[in-house]
Amino acid sequence: MTDLLQLAMRSLPHGPEFRFVDRLLSLTPGKEGVGEYRVRGDEYYLRGHLPGEPILPGVLLVEAGAQVAGMVAQEDPANPSLPRLKLTALRGVKIFGSARPGETLTIEATITGRLGLMVQAKVSATIAGVKVMTAELTLSGTAAAGLAEGNSVS
């Protein structure tokens, strides 16, 4: 399982500077996964959000959820991976709190549907068991090389 977790982390299209998942704790390919992100305190964006009282921006909590959902979706054995998978829609986003330097987020993602090049997921983030974010989101990709134009990937 460790190899699968490492492979899933490599499926993120983001560079290391924009990854909000340090490691995956669990992964059921194509179904669900749990990741972690520790707010170090030296992230460049914390200097301005909020000076003297840095917190992880709520939109980055959602991004962390999207990244875990993307890894879960990309490892689905029943469906080919989707190149350039990215966050394209948000619903029901609720931000109840945020993370401060030294705190660790636990990010959960469950795939709720997949149609063609779109993946739907429910995501949440907690800190020490306290929920700080929930959302429903849609990720969209592009057709993989070799798939005929107009054919769906489902």
Beta strands, then each sheet from edge to edge (+ up, - down):
strand 1: 23-28
strand 2: 32-38
strand 3: 86-95
strand 4: 104-115
strand 5: 118-127
strand 6: 130-140
sheet 1: 1+ 2- 4+ 5- 6+ 3-
end
